[in-house]
């Protein structure tokens, strides 16, 4: 049973938003900065999108982070380059490995950070990673400079699972998940798309 409580009439109801079941550990206290730190340490994500023909697609990608934007280099003839349009919304899920050596022996799923992002598409050869960040140059080695680059700008809220909680707490969805604003209320992310 996940997150339901019994009323006097015997019916099951979901607890009100922010309310936790009696005896459950407290939900993670995360900040946008903590989530961005996890995104900066990771480098693999799954991008999901809808093709112009209305078909769902998802693809694994390697990314780099600069000023709270994710950058992905893809082959110009790939599905992603051909079917993700400038300004299109995409869904992004970043798995975050947990458990260290224990994960080799026990079935510990990765934690995840999921969010909606707005794509900005740089056609093949038009993006100079050095003009943005030296760190991003690893995404585009000299032999791949003709790649299409996707800049992903996260919007609204991160949905996290298993970030900032113990491995044991990951078994309880009410404790393991959290909704975190992408940017703090008093500081918008640099370069936000309007």
TANORVEN-V407136 format. One record per residue. N is the residue number from 0. RES is the residue in three letters. SS is DSSP state (a for helix, b for strand, c for the rest). OMEGA is omega as a letter, one per 40 degrees, with the letter a starting at -180 (999 if undefined). NEAR is the number of other C-alpha atoms within 10 Angstrom. Layout:
<<N/RES/SS/OMEGA/NEAR> <N/RES/SS/OMEGA/NEAR>>
This chain:
<<0/UNK/c/a/5> <1/UNK/c/i/9> <2/UNK/c/i/18> <3/UNK/b/i/13> <4/UNK/b/a/16> <5/UNK/b/i/11> <6/UNK/c/i/9> <7/UNK/c/i/7> <8/UNK/c/i/6> <9/UNK/c/i/8> <10/UNK/c/i/9> <11/UNK/b/i/12> <12/UNK/b/i/11> <13/UNK/b/i/13> <14/UNK/c/i/14> <15/UNK/c/a/8> <16/UNK/c/i/6> <17/UNK/c/a/8> <18/UNK/c/a/12> <19/UNK/c/i/18> <20/UNK/c/i/15> <21/UNK/c/i/9> <22/UNK/c/i/6> <23/UNK/c/i/12> <24/UNK/c/a/14> <25/UNK/c/i/15> <26/UNK/c/a/19> <27/UNK/c/i/20> <28/UNK/c/a/11> <29/UNK/c/i/16> <30/UNK/c/i/16> <31/UNK/a/a/16> <32/UNK/a/i/15> <33/UNK/a/i/14> <34/UNK/a/i/20> <35/UNK/a/i/19> <36/UNK/a/i/13> <37/UNK/a/i/16> <38/UNK/a/a/22> <39/UNK/a/a/16> <40/UNK/a/i/11> <41/UNK/c/i/17> <42/UNK/c/a/17> <43/UNK/b/i/17> <44/UNK/b/i/22> <45/UNK/b/i/16> <46/UNK/b/i/21> <47/UNK/b/a/19> <48/UNK/b/i/20> <49/UNK/b/a/16> <50/UNK/c/i/15> <51/UNK/c/i/11> <52/UNK/c/i/7> <53/UNK/c/i/8> <54/UNK/c/i/8> <55/UNK/b/i/10> <56/UNK/b/i/13> <57/UNK/b/a/15> <58/UNK/b/i/12> <59/UNK/b/a/13> <60/UNK/b/i/16> <61/UNK/b/a/15> <62/UNK/b/i/22> <63/UNK/b/a/23> <64/UNK/b/i/21> <65/UNK/b/i/15> <66/UNK/c/i/13> <67/UNK/c/i/22> <68/UNK/b/i/20> <69/UNK/b/a/22> <70/UNK/b/a/23> <71/UNK/b/i/22> <72/UNK/b/a/25> <73/UNK/b/i/21> <74/UNK/c/a/16> <75/UNK/c/a/16> <76/UNK/c/a/12> <77/UNK/c/i/11> <78/UNK/a/a/14> <79/UNK/a/a/23> <80/UNK/a/a/20> <81/UNK/a/a/13> <82/UNK/a/i/16> <83/UNK/c/a/20> <84/UNK/c/i/17> <85/UNK/c/i/14> <86/UNK/c/a/14> <87/UNK/c/i/15> <88/UNK/b/i/20> <89/UNK/b/i/20> <90/UNK/b/a/18> <91/UNK/b/i/22> <92/UNK/b/i/19> <93/UNK/b/i/22> <94/UNK/b/a/21> <95/UNK/b/a/20> <96/UNK/c/i/14> <97/UNK/c/i/17> <98/UNK/c/i/16> <99/UNK/a/a/9> <100/UNK/a/i/8> <101/UNK/a/a/10> <102/UNK/a/i/13> <103/UNK/a/a/9> <104/UNK/c/a/9> <105/UNK/c/a/9> <106/UNK/c/a/9> <107/UNK/c/i/17> <108/UNK/c/i/16> <109/UNK/c/i/18> <110/UNK/b/a/21> <111/UNK/b/i/21> <112/UNK/b/a/24> <113/UNK/b/i/20> <114/UNK/b/i/21> <115/UNK/b/i/21> <116/UNK/b/i/22> <117/UNK/b/a/21> <118/UNK/b/i/23> <119/UNK/b/a/19> <120/UNK/b/i/21> <121/UNK/b/a/17> <122/UNK/c/a/15> <123/UNK/c/i/18> <124/UNK/c/a/13> <125/UNK/c/a/13> <126/UNK/c/i/19> <127/UNK/c/a/14> <128/UNK/a/i/18> <129/UNK/a/i/12> <130/UNK/a/i/9> <131/UNK/a/a/12> <132/UNK/c/i/14> <133/UNK/a/i/11> <134/UNK/a/a/12> <135/UNK/a/a/21> <136/UNK/a/i/16> <137/UNK/a/i/13> <138/UNK/a/a/20> <139/UNK/c/i/20> <140/UNK/c/a/12> <141/UNK/a/a/9> <142/UNK/a/i/7> <143/UNK/a/a/14> <144/UNK/c/i/19> <145/UNK/c/i/18> <146/UNK/c/i/24> <147/UNK/b/a/25> <148/UNK/b/i/28> <149/UNK/b/i/24> <150/UNK/b/a/22> <151/UNK/b/a/27> <152/UNK/b/a/24> <153/UNK/b/a/26> <154/UNK/b/i/17> <155/UNK/b/a/12> <156/UNK/b/i/17> <157/UNK/b/i/23> <158/UNK/b/a/18> <159/UNK/b/i/23> <160/UNK/b/i/23> <161/UNK/c/i/26> <162/UNK/c/i/24> <163/UNK/c/i/20> <164/UNK/c/i/19> <165/UNK/c/i/14> <166/UNK/c/i/16> <167/UNK/a/a/10> <168/UNK/a/i/19> <169/UNK/a/i/20> <170/UNK/a/a/13> <171/UNK/c/a/16> <172/UNK/a/a/14> <173/UNK/a/a/22> <174/UNK/a/a/21> <175/UNK/a/a/23> <176/UNK/b/i/22> <177/UNK/b/i/22> <178/UNK/b/a/18> <179/UNK/b/i/20> <180/UNK/b/a/18> <181/UNK/c/i/23> <182/UNK/c/i/21> <183/UNK/c/a/12> <184/UNK/c/a/8> <185/UNK/c/a/6> <186/UNK/c/i/7> <187/UNK/c/i/11> <188/UNK/c/a/16> <189/UNK/c/i/11> <190/UNK/c/i/10> <191/UNK/c/i/13> <192/UNK/c/a/13> <193/UNK/c/999/3>>
